[in-house]
Amino acid sequence: MNETDCIFLKSASDIQRKSILISGFFFMFLLNMFTSSYICNLLYNLCIGVLSGYIFYNSLLHQFVKQKFKSHIYRETLSPFPVNNLNQQLESKSEKDVVEKEVLINGKKNSKVYLTPQKIDEINQLLQTPEFIYDQKIKLEQFAQRVAVNSTYLNRYFNQEYGCSFLQYLTSLRIEQAEMLLRDSNAEIEDICYNTGFNSPSAFHKAFKNRYGYSPSEWRRRCLT
């Protein structure tokens, strides 16, 4: 301090003197702090911090924390109600669909088919007509057209009255006729097959064995012994 400073301090009040002293010490601290050694330490610590942050960003721990944070945000923002409630609603909807399907199926199964007596007589007459029954081209659709009844409705009628589909009932009539011919005639098995409405010997053998437990040739031998 020079002489002028000392004179100023002597004339200043105590508070002013203390403020000037504190300011002087703080200024000296700042000068000492920003030396080259401090700046080097500051840069070193800054580099260490940046490197540590980079390593953490690429670490598995960071990926785990990031994934957990995203999951939490997703649940909080996109889930208007708890997950348990969602599962319960889905289960209830599934059960409702199953019940509706069962009701629909049972409704179809339990609904009775009604045909007029005249229509039933027409069906029975066709079932007793050999030229019609043993025709290989006859299918459910052709039979339904002949009697003017919806094919699905007609098939339900056969299931209701005979416990089988139209095709199964038709095959049963053909097998009975074939069995009679095998027993009472000397006709070739292949001829009997085609004459009773079957499209091939293999189909005839399969249907006959399903009905009687024997092939046509075995059945004929048993009838002759």
C-alpha positions in Angstrom: 0.0 0.0 0.0 1.2 3.5 -0.7 0.8 6.5 1.5 -2.5 7.6 -0.1 -4.1 4.3 0.6 -3.1 4.4 4.3 -4.6 7.9 4.7 -7.8 6.7 3.1 -8.1 3.7 5.4 -7.5 5.8 8.5 -10.3 8.2 7.5 -12.8 5.4 6.5 -15.2 3.9 9.0 -14.6 0.4 10.4 -17.2 -1.2 8.1 -15.7 0.3 5.1 -12.3 -0.8 6.1 -13.5 -4.4 6.6 -15.2 -4.4 3.2 -12.1 -3.1 1.5 -9.9 -5.8 3.2 -12.3 -8.6 2.3 -12.5 -7.4 -1.3 -8.7 -7.4 -1.4 -8.4 -10.9 0.0 -11.0 -12.2 -2.5 -9.3 -10.5 -5.4 -6.0 -12.2 -4.3 -7.7 -15.6 -4.1 -9.1 -15.2 -7.6 -5.6 -14.3 -8.9 -4.1 -17.4 -7.2 -7.0 -19.7 -8.4 -6.5 -18.9 -12.1 -2.9 -19.9 -12.2 -1.7 -22.4 -14.8 -1.7 -25.3 -12.2 -5.4 -24.8 -11.4 -6.4 -24.5 -15.0 -4.6 -27.8 -15.7 -6.4 -29.5 -12.8 -9.7 -28.1 -14.0 -9.1 -29.4 -17.6 -8.0 -32.8 -16.2 -11.1 -33.2 -14.1 -13.3 -32.1 -17.0 -11.7 -34.7 -19.3 -12.2 -37.4 -16.6 -15.9 -36.4 -16.3 -16.5 -36.5 -20.1 -14.8 -39.9 -20.5 -16.7 -41.4 -17.6 -20.0 -40.1 -19.1 -19.1 -41.6 -22.5 -18.2 -45.0 -20.9 -21.5 -45.0 -19.0 -23.5 -44.1 -22.1 -22.2 -47.2 -23.9 -22.4 -49.5 -20.9 -25.0 -52.3 -20.3 -26.1 -50.4 -17.2 -27.1 -47.4 -19.3 -29.0 -49.6 -21.7 -30.8 -51.3 -18.8 -31.7 -48.0 -17.1 -32.9 -46.6 -20.5 -35.1 -49.6 -21.2 -36.7 -49.4 -17.7 -37.3 -45.7 -18.1 -39.0 -46.2 -21.5 -41.2 -49.1 -20.1 -42.3 -46.9 -17.2 -43.1 -44.0 -19.5 -45.1 -46.3 -21.9 -47.2 -47.7 -19.0 -47.9 -44.3 -17.6 -48.8 -42.6 -20.9 -50.4 -45.4 -23.0 -52.2 -47.5 -20.4 -55.4 -45.7 -19.4 -56.3 -48.6 -17.1 -54.3 -51.3 -15.3 -53.0 -54.3 -17.3 -55.0 -56.7 -15.1 -58.2 -55.0 -16.1 -57.3 -55.3 -19.8 -56.6 -59.1 -19.4 -59.9 -59.5 -17.6 -61.8 -57.7 -20.4 -60.0 -59.8 -23.1 -60.9 -63.0 -21.2 -64.5 -61.9 -20.9 -64.8 -61.1 -24.6 -63.3 -64.5 -25.5 -65.8 -66.4 -23.2 -68.6 -64.3 -24.7 -67.6 -65.3 -28.2 -67.4 -69.0 -27.2 -70.9 -68.8 -25.7 -72.3 -67.1 -28.8 -70.8 -69.8 -31.0 -72.2 -72.6 -28.9 -75.6 -71.0 -28.9 -75.5 -70.6 -32.7 -74.4 -74.2 -33.2 -76.9 -75.6 -30.7 -79.6 -73.5 -32.4 -78.8 -75.0 -35.7 -78.6 -78.5 -34.2 -81.8 -78.3 -32.3 -83.9 -76.6 -34.9 -86.3 -79.1 -36.4 -86.6 -79.5 -40.1 -90.2 -79.5 -41.4 -91.3 -80.8 -44.8 -94.8 -81.2 -46.1 -96.2 -84.8 -46.4 -96.2 -84.4 -50.2 -92.5 -83.5 -50.2 -91.6 -86.4 -47.9 -93.5 -88.8 -50.3 -91.6 -87.4 -53.2 -88.3 -88.0 -51.5 -89.2 -91.6 -50.5 -90.3 -92.4 -54.1 -86.9 -91.2 -55.5 -85.1 -93.2 -52.9 -86.9 -96.3 -54.2 -86.1 -95.6 -57.9 -83.1 -97.7 -59.0 -82.4 -95.6 -62.0 -82.0 -92.6 -59.8 -80.3 -94.1 -56.8 -77.7 -96.1 -58.7 -76.7 -93.3 -61.0 -73.0 -92.5 -60.3 -73.6 -88.8 -61.0 -76.2 -88.3 -58.3 -75.0 -86.0 -55.5 -76.8 -84.0 -52.8 -77.2 -81.0 -55.0 -78.8 -83.0 -57.8 -81.2 -84.7 -55.4 -82.1 -81.4 -53.8 -82.9 -79.8 -57.2 -85.0 -82.8 -58.1 -87.2 -82.4 -55.0 -87.0 -78.6 -55.0 -85.5 -78.3 -51.5 -82.4 -76.4 -50.3 -79.5 -78.8 -50.2 -78.4 -77.8 -46.7 -81.9 -78.1 -45.4 -82.3 -81.4 -47.1 -79.1 -82.8 -45.6 -80.4 -81.7 -42.1 -83.6 -83.6 -42.8 -81.6 -86.8 -43.4 -79.6 -86.3 -40.3 -82.9 -85.7 -38.4 -84.8 -88.7 -39.8 -82.0 -91.3 -40.4 -79.2 -90.1 -38.2 -76.8 -89.7 -41.1 -76.1 -87.4 -44.1 -77.7 -87.9 -47.5 -74.5 -89.3 -48.9 -74.2 -91.8 -46.1 -77.8 -92.9 -46.5 -77.3 -93.2 -50.3 -74.2 -95.3 -49.8 -76.1 -97.6 -47.4 -78.8 -98.2 -50.0 -76.2 -99.1 -52.6 -74.3 -101.4 -50.2 -77.5 -103.3 -49.4 -78.2 -103.8 -53.1 -74.6 -104.9 -53.7 -74.8 -107.4 -50.8 -77.9 -109.0 -52.3 -76.3 -109.3 -55.7 -73.2 -110.9 -54.3 -75.3 -113.4 -52.4 -77.9 -114.3 -55.0 -76.1 -113.9 -58.4 -72.9 -114.9 -60.2 -72.2 -111.4 -61.5 -68.6 -110.2 -61.4 -67.7 -108.0 -58.4 -66.6 -105.2 -60.6 -69.9 -105.2 -62.5 -71.8 -105.2 -59.2 -69.7 -102.2 -58.1 -70.6 -100.0 -61.1 -74.2 -101.3 -61.3 -74.9 -100.1 -57.8 -73.6 -96.6 -58.3 -70.0 -96.7 -57.1 -67.4 -94.8 -59.1 -64.5 -97.3 -58.6 -63.8 -100.8 -57.2 -61.7 -99.3 -54.4 -64.5 -97.1 -53.2 -66.9 -100.1 -53.3 -64.5 -102.3 -51.4 -63.9 -99.7 -48.7 -67.7 -98.9 -48.2 -68.6 -102.6 -48.2 -65.9 -103.5 -45.6 -66.9 -100.6 -43.4 -70.5 -102.0 -43.4 -69.9 -105.7 -43.1 -66.3 -106.1 -41.9 -65.3 -108.1 -45.0 -64.4 -107.3 -48.5 -67.0 -108.2 -51.3 -65.0 -111.3 -52.3 -64.7 -112.5 -48.8 -68.3 -111.9 -48.1 -69.3 -113.9 -51.2 -67.1 -116.9 -50.1 -68.7 -116.9 -46.7 -72.2 -116.8 -48.2 -71.3 -119.8 -50.5 -69.9 -122.0 -47.7 
